[in-house]
Amino acid sequence: MIKSRRYLLHREDLQNEMESDFMATPNVSRSTPYYPVLQTQDYRTLRASDEIMTNPFSVADLDFSWLTEAKQQLKEVYQEVMDACTLDSEIDPVPSAAYYDAFWLLKLLDYYNVPMPDIGWLIDGGIGFEWRSTDGKGIGTMSIYGNNQVVYGASLRSNPKTKGTCGLTDLVLLVHFFPMLKTLCSQ
């Protein structure tokens, strides 16, 4: 038994030495080019304050969704707001927290397969999402101001008007509202 324990200790020492030698070896160029195509996913917890939110429930590449286009629209909204504030000092700037909250909400909408909204800025310092039915008789909106609150509302011809305010992380209320947006977009 003592002999086998020495063997194990010696084996661990050899393995540690080999790993150390391997890690100390400088990068050697290969005879053929090697271009790794790795996809990684960050599995942080959902927090409304993160700029780049990841969804721990999904390992899908975000480029396959509408989220990339929505992120570009948020950048354009940011530039529009900056330009407008430069021209008119009475326009309320959109706080950076609103952009973070908006992106977080967009990721949540994407995760629940809600169609992409039209994204715009609100004169009172918020970011607005809007969905319209194809027949033009229904509308759904969500507004974000950077205070971890979502103001939402929808008017569908088949359902009574729905409106309210909830916390950005109040997933029960938000997820309950998403089917209404899906229905709206399918009309």
N, C-alpha and C positions, 0 to 999 in steps of 0.2 A: 504494500500500500504506500509506503514511503517512496519507493522507487517510482510508482506511477504518478505520485504528486510532484516529484522532482521533474519528471518528464513533462507534465502539464505546465509547470512553471517555466521550464526551459523552452517549451514550445511557444508559450505566450511571449517570452523575451525575444525569440527569433521573429515572431510575427510582428511585434512592435518595431523591431529593428528594420525589418523589410519595409514596413509602412513608412517609417521615418526616411529611409533611403529613397523610396519612391516619391514621397512628397518633396524631398529636397532636390530631385532631378529637375533641371530646367526644361522648359517646353522644347521639344524637338520637332522640327518641321517634318511633315509627312511627305512621302513621295507623291501622293495624290491629294488634291485639296479635300478638306473635310469641312463641310458646312452643316453644323448641327441645326436641326429644325425642331427645337423643343418648345412645347407650350407649357407655361407654368400658370398656376392659379394661386392667388393670395387668399388664404382662408382666415382672414381676420373676422372678428365679430361685427355684426351690423351696428354702425353708429352713424347717426345723422350728421355728425361733424366731419366725417372723412370726405376728402375730395374725391378720391377714387374708391368707391364702395364695391366690395365684392360680395357675391351672394354665396354663403357657405353651403347652400343646398344644391348648387349647380356647378358642374365642371365644364359646361359648354363654353366654347370660345365666344366671347362677346361680339366678335366681328360678324358672326352669322346672324345677329339680330339687328333690329333697327336702332339699337342703343348707340352705335357709332355715329349714325346720322343725327341722332338727338343731341349727342355731345357737341357735334359741330354746330348745330343750331343754337345751343347754349352759348358757345363762343361768339357766334354772330350777334346774339342778343346782348351779350356783354359789350361788344364793340358799339352797337347801336346806342346803348345807354350812355356809354362814355362820350360819344359824339353829341348826343342830345343834351347831356349835362354841361358840356363845353359851350353849347350854343344858348342854353337857357338855364340860368341859375335857380329858377323856381321849380325845376323838375327834381323830384326826390331820387337820389341815386339808389340803385339796388344794392343792398349790403352783400358782401361776399358770402355770408352765411346762407343767403337765399339761393345762391348758385349751388352750394354744397347740398342744401336740402333738396333742391330741384333735381340734382343728379341722383341723389339717393332715391327719391320718389320715382324717377324714370327707371331706375334699375328694378325697383319693386314692380312697377307696371309691366316691364318687359318680362319679369319672372312669371307673372300671372297671365301672360299672353294678352294683355290689353293692347289694342291697336295704338300706334304712335299718335300722340296729340300734335296739334299745331302749338308751337311754343312762341311766346312773346313776352314783352315786359309791360308792366302796368305803371301808369304815371304816378301812382302813390307809393312806388318803391318795391314792387313785388314782381314775381315771375308767374305768368299764367299759362295754363295748359287748357286747350279747348278741343272738343270733339263735336262734330256735327253729323247728323244722320244724312244719308245720301238723298233722302227726299226733302231735306231742309226743314223738317217739322220738329226736330229734336236737337237739343244741345246739352252738352255736359262740360263743366269747367272745374278746374282745381287751381287755387292760387296759393303761392308760397311766399312768405315775407322774411324768412331767415330767423324766425322765432320758434322754430320746431312745431309750428301749427300749420294745418292745411284747411283752407276754406274750400268747400266743395258744394256742387249743386248740379242737378240734372232735371231736365224737363223732357219727358217722352210723351208721345200721344197716348200710349197704352197705360202708363203708370202715372200716379200723381207726382207732383214736383217733390224733389228731394233736395234738401240743403242742410248744411251744418258746418261745424268746425270741430276738428279733433286734433289730437297730438300726432305729430309725424310718425311716432313709433307706436301709435295705437293701431296695431295691425288688424284687430277685430273689426273696427269700424271701416278702415280703409278697404280691407279685403271684401267686406260686405257691399261696398259701393262699386267695386270693379265689375261685377256681372251687369250692372246697369249700364256701364260704359260700353261693354261688349255688345249688349242688346242694342244700344243706341247706334253703334257703328254698323250693325248688321241691318238696320232699317233703311 
